[in-house]
Amino acid sequence: MSVPPLPECGPAGQNLRLHAYAGGLMRGRVRRILEAAGHELRVGLPKPGEGVAVWGRSRNAWRGEAVARWRGVPLFRLEDGFLRSVLPGRAGAPPIGLILDRTGLYFETERPSDLSLLLDHGDLDAPTLLSRARDGIARMQWAHLSKYSATDPALHPGDEDYVLVIDQTRGDASIAGGGAGPEAFAAMLAAALADHPDAPVLIKTHPETARGLRPGHFGPSDAGGRVRLITGPLSPWRLFAGARAVYCVTSLMGFEAALAGHAPVVFGRPFWAGRGFSQDRIGAGAGAVAGAGVVAGARPLSPEQVFAAGYLLAPLWHDPCRDRPASFEEALDQIEAEARSWREDHRGAVALGMRAWKRPGLVRFFGRLRFRDRPAAAVALARRRGQPVLAWAGAADAALASRAAKAGVPLRRVEDGLIRSRGLGAALVPPLSLVSDDLGIYYDPATESRLERLIAEASGHLPDHARTRAERLLASIRAGRLSKYNLGGKAPLELPGATPRILVPGQVADDASIRLGAADVADNLALLRAARQARPGATILYKPHPDVEAGLRPGALSRAEVLSHADAILEQVDAIAALEAVDEIWTMTSSLGFEALLRGRRVVCLGAPFYAGWGLTEDLGPTPARRQARPDLVSLLHAVLIAYPRYHDPVADLPCPPEVAVERLASDHVLPRSPANRALARLQGRFATLAWIWRR
């Protein structure tokens, strides 16, 4: 499989030595973005060949402007990239990208800027560039990402066939820079009402206004009749989908409306207007006509070309987990991970059935948690606080589900993800990935899980950008030779006999996937017997489960029992080396079967693991009849490793995309583990029979 490489990161240019005179530029993410891109920030007076950096038209920008004039050196202005963060900057969220402008400011459209020069004179016709732009736009819509992505895609505006009016914060520099003022907002609303006398008018409040951080131009006094304020965290893409028309002054959300297919009516001169895809009205009243006030000589461009310039070429994007420059696509990966974390966790949750050693890691994953040990107490507290219950899947029985449903409390079952760690959970190694399932849990075929629904949705409907991402992830997993636990092997792989070779992975005897997903064959010895009966001439290799090998979980077989059906026992052997050396794998419900599929091996299932029943495995046991979809391997991988789990980078202590987790596990970087867990782990070899103590 040939997968195109990710594009280069950030705009090319000379590395700069910049002097700054504002504390906000000298610390935190802004400085890291610049330094990672090769620029140096320092204090003191600039010398010839150096420059001065200021933040846009901020209140203290005059200091740097004065020094640049005095010393006769270039002035560089910084602004946020157009994909900024989940929460607004005034809510404490750092940006993921910057625009470093050597000419002016992109929102001051009466004078040139680096971005305006790029729009007017840059090569924006390259097929590869436009393909990236189309994929980026599609992905932002698909994942409901915007400049600020603290939105809930499940929310809908309620009205249909409405007019959308976009507010901005008072004093925003882009308003004056775009040749408008407060009167433009009154004119915009009047025009929306006059142009569409039969339609509801929805005013979208700016996120900073909705949070009480900065005032907007519209408030409750403007609502009434056909006019309604939208202050909740609705996704812009949901609002665009139901709008018959979109009105704005200079808001970037107006450009996002153009990306969604609208021809926004514009009452200012934002950088993207006057290019042929907006209805530009610069005037004092509702009667201003389309085309009035358009900047003369602006090169006509498509929304995709403007997107390519403003999102792909102009910004310096940053990867906060890897602390290095990023491509736009990698910035999207990170923002998508952070947005999902906010969307699922910003209300907090009540956690039930969480073992003590797991709790610090769960807080890092899910944020504000209140832990309870009794189901009744957990549900009661969640109901009072309007929060969901997060229950470790093994503790989420039918009684808890019934209790939560009667109380109207959402229940989410938590379990380890399928790319977990470098080390065993039973050895107290914290996970890099967890799943949080609002329907069931992936290893229980009796009930539909969120994973099943994601697999079915991905079958035949996975967008091109999602397929490309999944293909890259698959290539990385194969190249890194990664598995769920990534233990490596202490013993060399010695293979007796000839092909065909069959790998039979042992499982933990009391594992929930066996209890819930196995059928007639429900233990390791029966699995070996079934494989030998079906393949009498094959070389059968038995690999004990690593938890069982470590003496931490039940399920061990004697050598005599194993060798009565198998040709060899692969003790302390790397799981991926074993997979790569065999032709097929026989399993009940082991996740090693999924890892075998990723490597093109034939997989025979005697139970109903999450990957069975979709047409990719040979199923000798019963599988749920509802699994009618027929995904290919890439669609299955996207559902299992991208859409379903969440990942948390223990190095940066941030939500992260799966690509970061894969890179961490593939490297030799030592992932952090608490001193208490390390000390407990050292004792487990001596006290393995008492594992129930530390696993509580």
C-alpha angles and dihedrals in degrees: 000000000000113000120186114238122249114266124258117278124252134336118314118242148119118305108249136213104214131185119212133192101192125083093221091064095047097058142038130015097337091061092044092053092052095044093046088054090055100261123126124221119201143156127240131059120322121244126213109293093029129094147209125247124207133171108252111276094331121156093259097041088100090075094061092040090055093048092048091052092045095049095037094233131134121276119221122196124207128207136166119273117249091254098054118159144304096265125032119269092248087059088061101263116141119223123255093210144021138204110223106197121196094182111038139301124308093225095052095081098175089072131041126268134179089261095049090049089050091050093048100040110011126110101255097157101079109128093222092051093048091047089055090048093052091048091048092051092047091049094049089052093044094050095036093239123161137158085288113026104188090121136123111231090198092066119095128193095237096224124086131212093016136153115249118215116188120214127202134199118273113259094019106160093225091065096060090033088056094053096257139110140189091291090065090067093054089047091049094054092045090051093049091052093045096045094049109030092164100050136081114249117220118195112206109214117218113255092241091053092047089054093049093246100118133006121250132208096255130052142163091295089065093055124088138090107023094349123092131174118230106207099152125096097270117161112249088226090058089051093048091050093062099036124104090195138007126213127191143154106215102324119141086224086071089062090048087055088056089052087055091055102267127129096222120214105234127200097185140036108264116174092260099051127095092040097110103265100080134065101238118204119175108174145104100253147042090262095067110128133226113272097027114133098007112159106261118242097015110155112246110244138171121244087251092057092049089048090051091054098041100039107024107031110025106048134075103228120198135204106216094192097052091029094224140106113290138201118242089256092055090048088053089051091055097043090048090054092048093045092052090050091052094045094052100036112029092098092052124230145231112244122213132187095011115151115234096245091054097052100086090051092047091054089053090051101040105023119213108035132166111202123219129174100201122067094220092053092046094051093044093051092045091052093051092049097040092239136130125252114243108203127181101247094242090058096046101092128164092269092058092046090051093047092049093047093051090050093047091241119145113237122208121186116216127207140152117282125239094255096050120153149306095273140021128299087220086059089056095252107154118236128247090205137041134175124221111196122192095187108039134306129284098242096053110080093182091080131037111256130204087250092059090052092049091050091050092048092049093052106105093342105075110127118237093250091053092048091050091050092049091049091053091048091050090051090051093049091050094045091048091045090226130176136171096281103016095210098154116209135280094196129057119250109253115182120199123197131012135285142325091066120188125198117210111190117205119226136207108273096227096037113141092232089059094046093048105027107034122094129187091336104060108150138053097253093051089049092053091047092051093049093050093048092051096041106031094163099044129101105247119203120192119206115191117222110263092233089055093045089053090052092241100114136030124256105089120150125201118249090246092055092049097044092050085074107013132063096218144002116231100212118181090355124145109259095220093049088053092049092049091052099052136071099217143002130223116204145156101215106323119148085225085079090063090048088051090054089053088058096047097254125146110253125202115194125198092179134037109266118171092265096052126093096036097098096260097096137047103249118204094167131059117281128190112280090222090071094092099135119102108212122178121233094268092053091048091050092049091054096043101041106022112026101033109043132052123221132210124195109223091197099056092023090227137120105266140186120256090256090068093048091050091049092049092051094044093052127073090242111135107235114220121257126179118260090237093055092046091052092048091048091055090056095051096082089059098039102032093137089061095054090124088074098062094033093062 
